[in-house]
């Protein structure tokens, strides 16, 4: 019986994983916005998907004139080809770059919370079933 409790505990922790990833990425974006450098990036390619939104590919140069690439997902039609956008990047790691407003949506946080609550509820019900002997 001890093994089932360990499995239930690990399943409960697994339910927190999506929310933990979302919060980690939000914190990383906030750090880049607070301590990062600003650059002008040029949109060089857009993959349009009507239902899922656009995947926008952009390129920028750091202060040493080295070229870097980035991508973002957004609503359809938000950016145009060859448009210049402001991005932020870490000086010691320009591959870590972001835009103002990234990971800001409350919908994504609500989604992560909903997943965690659903899994916790399922684990709780399984725990009750194990204790009652019905499982």
C-alpha positions as CSV (number, residue, x, y, z in Angstrom):
1,X,0.0,0.0,0.0
2,X,2.9,2.4,0.5
3,X,3.7,2.3,-3.2
4,X,0.3,3.6,-4.1
5,X,0.7,6.6,-1.8
6,X,4.0,7.5,-3.4
7,X,2.4,7.2,-6.9
8,X,-0.5,9.5,-5.8
9,X,2.0,12.0,-4.3
10,X,4.1,12.0,-7.5
11,X,0.9,12.4,-9.6
12,X,-0.1,15.4,-7.5
13,X,3.4,17.0,-8.1
14,X,3.1,16.2,-11.8
15,X,-0.2,18.2,-11.8
16,X,1.8,21.3,-10.7
17,X,4.3,21.0,-13.6
18,X,2.4,23.1,-16.2
19,X,1.8,25.9,-13.7
20,X,5.4,25.8,-12.5
21,X,6.6,26.1,-16.2
22,X,4.2,29.0,-16.8
23,X,5.3,30.9,-13.7
24,X,9.0,30.2,-14.5
25,X,8.7,31.6,-18.0
26,X,6.8,34.6,-16.7
27,X,9.6,35.3,-14.2
28,X,12.3,34.9,-16.8
29,X,10.5,37.4,-19.1
30,X,10.2,39.9,-16.3
31,X,13.9,39.5,-15.6
32,X,14.8,40.1,-19.2
33,X,12.5,43.2,-19.4
34,X,14.0,44.6,-16.2
35,X,17.7,43.9,-16.8
36,X,18.0,43.3,-20.5
37,X,19.1,45.5,-23.3
38,X,16.8,46.8,-26.1
39,X,17.3,46.2,-29.8
40,X,15.3,46.7,-33.0
41,X,14.4,43.4,-34.6
42,X,13.1,42.9,-38.2
43,X,10.3,40.4,-39.0
44,X,11.7,38.3,-41.8
45,X,9.1,35.5,-42.0
46,X,5.5,34.8,-40.8
47,X,3.8,31.4,-40.8
48,X,0.1,32.1,-40.8
49,X,-2.3,29.6,-39.3
50,X,-5.9,30.9,-39.2
51,X,-7.0,29.0,-36.0
52,X,-3.8,29.0,-34.1
53,X,-2.4,32.4,-34.9
54,X,0.9,33.5,-36.4
55,X,4.4,32.3,-35.8
56,X,6.6,35.4,-36.4
57,X,10.3,34.9,-37.0
58,X,12.6,37.9,-36.4
59,X,16.2,38.8,-36.4
60,X,18.2,41.4,-34.5
61,X,21.8,42.4,-33.8
62,X,23.3,42.8,-30.3
63,X,25.7,45.6,-29.3
64,X,28.7,43.6,-30.8
65,X,26.8,43.4,-34.2
66,X,26.3,39.7,-33.9
67,X,23.1,38.5,-35.5
68,X,20.5,36.5,-33.5
69,X,17.1,35.1,-34.2
70,X,13.9,34.8,-32.3
71,X,10.3,33.8,-32.7
72,X,7.0,34.5,-31.2
73,X,3.4,33.4,-31.4
74,X,0.6,35.9,-31.7
75,X,-2.9,36.7,-33.0
76,X,-3.2,36.5,-36.8
77,X,-2.3,39.7,-38.6
78,X,-0.6,41.5,-35.6
79,X,2.8,41.8,-37.4
80,X,3.7,42.3,-41.0
81,X,6.7,41.2,-43.0
82,X,9.8,43.5,-42.6
83,X,8.2,45.3,-39.7
84,X,10.6,46.6,-37.0
85,X,9.8,45.7,-33.5
86,X,11.4,46.4,-30.1
87,X,12.8,43.4,-28.3
88,X,14.7,42.9,-25.1
89,X,17.6,40.5,-24.6
90,X,20.1,39.5,-21.9
91,X,23.6,41.0,-22.5
92,X,25.4,37.8,-21.6
93,X,22.9,35.6,-23.5
94,X,21.2,37.3,-26.4
95,X,19.5,34.0,-27.3
96,X,17.2,34.7,-24.4
97,X,15.1,37.5,-25.8
98,X,11.5,38.6,-25.5
99,X,8.9,41.3,-26.3
100,X,7.0,43.5,-24.0
101,X,3.8,41.7,-23.0
102,X,5.0,38.1,-23.5
103,X,3.5,35.5,-21.1
104,X,1.3,38.3,-19.7
105,X,-2.1,36.7,-20.5
106,X,-4.2,35.7,-17.5
107,X,-5.8,33.0,-19.6
108,X,-2.5,31.0,-19.7
109,X,-2.2,31.2,-15.9
110,X,-5.9,30.2,-15.5
111,X,-5.2,27.2,-17.7
112,X,-2.3,26.2,-15.6
113,X,-4.3,26.6,-12.4
114,X,-7.2,24.6,-13.9
115,X,-4.9,21.7,-14.8
116,X,-3.4,21.6,-11.3
117,X,-6.8,21.8,-9.6
118,X,-8.2,19.0,-11.8
119,X,-5.3,16.7,-11.1
120,X,-5.3,17.5,-7.4
121,X,-9.0,16.7,-7.3
122,X,-8.5,13.4,-9.2
123,X,-5.6,12.4,-6.8
124,X,-7.8,13.3,-3.8
125,X,-10.6,11.1,-5.1
126,X,-8.2,8.2,-5.8
127,X,-6.8,8.7,-2.3
128,X,-10.3,8.3,-0.8
129,X,-10.9,5.2,-2.9
130,X,-7.6,3.7,-1.7
131,X,-8.4,4.4,1.9
132,X,-12.0,3.0,1.6
133,X,-10.7,-0.1,-0.1
134,X,-12.8,0.4,-3.2
135,X,-9.8,0.5,-5.5
